[in-house]
Amino acid sequence: MGKGAIVALLLVAGALLALATDLPGERPWSGAPPQRTPLNTWSVVAADPASGAVGVAGASCFPEAVDAIAALVPGHGAAATQAEFDLTNRNRVFQLLQEGRQAEDIVGAVTQVGDDPGLLRRQYGVVTLAQGRARAATFTGEGTLDWAGARQADELGVAVQGNILEGQAVLDETLRAFRAAREANQPLPEQLLRALEAGSAAGGDRRCNTVQLQQTASAAFLMVARADEAPYAAAELGMSETGAATAPALYLSVTEPIGGENAVSLLREAYDAHTARVQPTPQPEPAWRQPEIGLLIAAVVTLAAMGLTVVWAMRRGRGEIGD
């Protein structure tokens, strides 16, 4: 067999291998989840300077939970570590957040040239709080797959980042929706979820979309921690710890088969159900505070007072009551 034929066979074999590993619904590993894997996604990281609450929402065309990209340190900041995900890098970002480092310093620390051989395939979004103000910083490596990029707004305390997206509109719409929700004084979880929904409506992760189906994401999560809660990051990729004692009070995560329902839409359903459970049931107004009952009581009191006045006048006229 000639050299040209051998090369051709190798190229065909490589192409078939690449196709096989990218088939929708295929599990990207067997056994325990790895510490690193191509985990392409889009996410929203935000912090509320007024309350100290922090949160992350993310979505991806990935067949397992992608919650591990998030790191939350209530009262100080939050981050998303994505694209070619490395748990060691995520843990380093988490540690820097807990040390009180600011967004620019954290991103600078994990993007030093020469320190990380996979740097060009990494993506970070970090938001931190200091002296009542928020700072945001992002990084998108040149080796992340199109469309890839990031948006940030210090005045809103938000960073939006993504890769393998349908286009830049995914991030533009995500940021626009977050801004509108913040200006409408919506709570932080609603701000994050509306932002994620807008990114999904703009196309989301292009790997989940076909001519017949616009799934946009097969995995999605929402985490928000109050200022008095403990720092949190999932222990490993593929893990979801919703309801765990160590997890934030608001932590929702959904996964769907690739080609199934839109995970972001399912996340909205889960959030609405959660909100309905935790909000107190409205109590009826006490009868005496209802307008009709109040008027009736006032009329009875007035008539009683008039009756007492008449009785007093009659008894005084008969001399039963002195001056």
PyMOL commands that set and color helices and strands:
alter all, ss='L'
color gray80, all
select helices_A, chain A and resi 3-21+67-69+87-98+103-110+119-121+169-183+188-201+206-208+263-278+287-289+291-317
alter helices_A, ss='H'
color red, helices_A
select strands_A, chain A and resi 36-39+42-47+54-60+70-73+77-86+122-130+133-140+149-153+158-162+219-225+250-255
alter strands_A, ss='S'
color yellow, strands_A
deselect
rebuild
show_as cartoon
